[in-house]
C-alpha cells in the first residue's frame, strides 16, 4: 500500500523518481525500491517524504491514493474549455468590431453621396477659368471623380460585409 501511494502521489505532483530523489537527498534507485515495495523508508525519511509529496504520513501508510490520470485528464479538459471560451469571446469581439466599421463605412459613403446630390454638385460645370476657384475646383473635381467610381463598389462590399458578419442564429 505504501508503495502504490508513493507512486500515485509522486505522479500526481508531476515529479519523476529522479526529482523526488533530489528533494529527499537520496538516489533514484531508493525511490524506485519504495515504489516497487522492495524497501520502506525509515521514520525520518517517511516524514520528509510526506512533506515532499504534500500528503500526511497516514495517507502514505494507510489510505489508498487514486491514480492521477483521471484528475489529470479532467484538469486538462477544464483548461481547454477555458481556452476555447476565451477564443470564442475574442472571435466575437473581432466580429463586432468589423461589423461596426463596415456599418460606419456604409453610412459615410451614403451620407457623402447624399451631400453631393443635394449640393447640386458642379461636377462638370465648375468654372476653371477663375483663378480664385481653379485649384479648389480641381481638387473637388478629383474627389468627385474618384468618389463616383469607387463609392458604389465600396458601398456594396460594406453591405455584403455587414450581412456576412451578422450574428449567426442557430
C-alpha positions as CSV (number, residue, x, y, z in Angstrom):
1,X,0.0,0.0,0.0
2,X,2.8,2.4,0.8
3,X,4.5,1.6,-2.5
4,X,1.3,2.4,-4.5
5,X,0.6,5.6,-2.5
6,X,4.2,6.9,-3.0
7,X,4.0,6.2,-6.7
8,X,0.5,7.8,-7.2
9,X,1.3,10.9,-5.1
10,X,4.6,11.4,-6.9
11,X,2.8,11.2,-10.3
12,X,0.0,13.5,-9.1
13,X,2.6,16.1,-8.2
14,X,4.2,15.7,-11.7
15,X,7.5,14.5,-10.3
16,X,9.8,11.9,-11.7
17,X,11.6,9.5,-9.5
18,X,14.8,11.4,-10.0
19,X,13.2,14.7,-9.0
20,X,11.7,13.2,-5.9
21,X,15.1,11.6,-5.0
22,X,16.8,15.0,-5.3
23,X,14.2,16.6,-3.0
24,X,14.9,13.9,-0.4
25,X,18.7,13.7,-0.9
26,X,18.6,10.0,-1.9
27,X,19.4,8.2,-5.1
28,X,16.7,7.5,-7.7
29,X,17.0,3.7,-7.1
30,X,15.9,4.2,-3.5
31,X,12.6,5.8,-4.7
32,X,12.2,3.0,-7.2
33,X,12.7,0.4,-4.4
34,X,10.0,2.2,-2.3
35,X,7.6,2.2,-5.2
36,X,8.2,-1.5,-6.0
37,X,7.8,-2.5,-2.4
38,X,11.3,-3.8,-2.1
39,X,12.1,-1.5,0.8
40,X,10.5,1.1,3.1
41,X,11.7,4.5,4.2
42,X,12.6,4.9,7.9
43,X,10.6,7.2,10.2
44,X,12.6,10.4,9.4
45,X,12.5,9.7,5.7
46,X,8.8,9.0,5.9
47,X,8.2,12.5,7.3
48,X,10.4,14.1,4.7
49,X,8.6,12.0,2.0
50,X,5.2,13.3,3.3
51,X,6.4,16.9,3.2
52,X,7.8,16.5,-0.3
53,X,4.6,15.0,-1.6
54,X,2.3,17.3,0.5
55,X,0.5,14.4,2.0
56,X,0.1,13.3,5.6
57,X,2.0,10.3,6.8
58,X,-1.3,8.5,7.5
59,X,-2.1,8.8,3.8
60,X,1.2,7.4,2.8
61,X,0.8,4.4,5.1
62,X,-2.9,3.7,5.1
63,X,-5.3,5.2,2.7
64,X,-5.2,4.2,-0.9
65,X,-4.5,7.1,-3.2
66,X,-6.3,7.1,-6.5
67,X,-4.3,7.1,-9.7
68,X,-3.8,10.7,-11.0
69,X,-4.7,10.0,-14.7
70,X,-8.4,10.8,-14.3
71,X,-7.7,14.0,-12.4
72,X,-5.1,15.0,-15.0
73,X,-7.5,14.5,-17.9
74,X,-10.2,16.4,-16.0
75,X,-7.8,19.3,-15.4
76,X,-6.6,19.4,-19.0
77,X,-10.2,19.3,-20.2
78,X,-11.1,22.2,-17.9
79,X,-8.1,24.2,-19.1
80,X,-9.1,23.5,-22.7
81,X,-12.7,24.6,-22.0
82,X,-11.4,27.9,-20.6
83,X,-9.1,28.5,-23.6
84,X,-12.0,27.7,-26.0
85,X,-14.2,30.2,-24.2
86,X,-11.6,32.9,-24.4
87,X,-11.0,32.2,-28.1
88,X,-14.8,32.4,-28.8
89,X,-15.0,35.7,-26.9
90,X,-12.1,37.1,-28.9
91,X,-13.6,36.0,-32.2
92,X,-17.0,37.5,-31.2
93,X,-15.3,40.8,-30.3
94,X,-13.5,40.9,-33.6
95,X,-16.7,40.2,-35.5
96,X,-18.5,43.0,-33.7
97,X,-15.6,45.5,-34.4
98,X,-15.6,44.5,-38.1
99,X,-19.3,44.9,-38.4
100,X,-19.3,48.3,-36.7
101,X,-16.5,49.5,-39.0
102,X,-18.5,48.3,-42.1
103,X,-21.6,50.0,-40.9
104,X,-19.7,53.2,-40.4
105,X,-18.2,53.0,-43.9
106,X,-21.6,52.4,-45.4
107,X,-23.1,55.3,-43.6
108,X,-20.2,57.6,-44.6
109,X,-20.4,56.6,-48.2
110,X,-24.2,57.0,-48.3
111,X,-24.0,60.4,-46.4
112,X,-21.3,61.7,-48.8
113,X,-23.4,60.7,-51.8
114,X,-26.5,62.4,-50.4
115,X,-24.5,65.5,-49.6
116,X,-23.1,65.7,-53.2
117,X,-26.5,65.1,-54.6
118,X,-28.3,67.8,-52.6
119,X,-25.5,70.3,-53.1
120,X,-26.2,70.2,-56.8
121,X,-22.6,69.1,-57.3
122,X,-21.0,71.1,-60.1
123,X,-19.0,68.0,-61.2
124,X,-18.6,69.1,-64.8
125,X,-19.8,72.7,-64.6
126,X,-17.1,74.2,-62.4
127,X,-15.5,77.4,-63.8
128,X,-11.9,76.6,-64.0
129,X,-11.1,79.9,-65.7
130,X,-11.5,81.8,-62.4
131,X,-8.0,81.8,-60.8
132,X,-9.5,82.0,-57.3
133,X,-11.5,78.8,-57.6
134,X,-9.5,76.9,-60.1
135,X,-7.3,75.0,-57.5
136,X,-10.3,74.2,-55.3
137,X,-12.3,73.2,-58.3
138,X,-9.6,70.8,-59.5
139,X,-9.4,69.2,-56.0
140,X,-13.1,68.9,-55.7
141,X,-13.4,67.5,-59.3
142,X,-10.7,64.9,-58.5
143,X,-12.6,63.9,-55.3
144,X,-15.9,63.6,-57.1
145,X,-14.3,61.7,-60.0
146,X,-12.8,59.1,-57.6
147,X,-15.9,59.0,-55.3
148,X,-18.4,58.4,-58.2
149,X,-16.3,55.5,-59.5
150,X,-15.5,53.8,-56.2
151,X,-18.4,54.5,-53.8
152,X,-20.9,52.1,-55.4
153,X,-18.4,49.2,-55.2
154,X,-17.3,50.1,-51.7
155,X,-20.9,50.5,-50.5
156,X,-22.0,47.1,-51.9
157,X,-18.9,45.5,-50.4
158,X,-19.7,47.1,-47.0
159,X,-23.4,45.9,-47.1
160,X,-22.2,42.4,-48.0
161,X,-19.8,42.5,-45.1
162,X,-22.5,43.7,-42.7
163,X,-24.7,40.8,-43.8
164,X,-21.8,38.3,-43.5
165,X,-20.8,39.5,-40.1
166,X,-24.3,39.4,-38.8
167,X,-25.0,37.3,-35.7
168,X,-25.4,33.6,-36.6
169,X,-28.7,32.1,-35.5
170,X,-28.6,28.5,-34.7
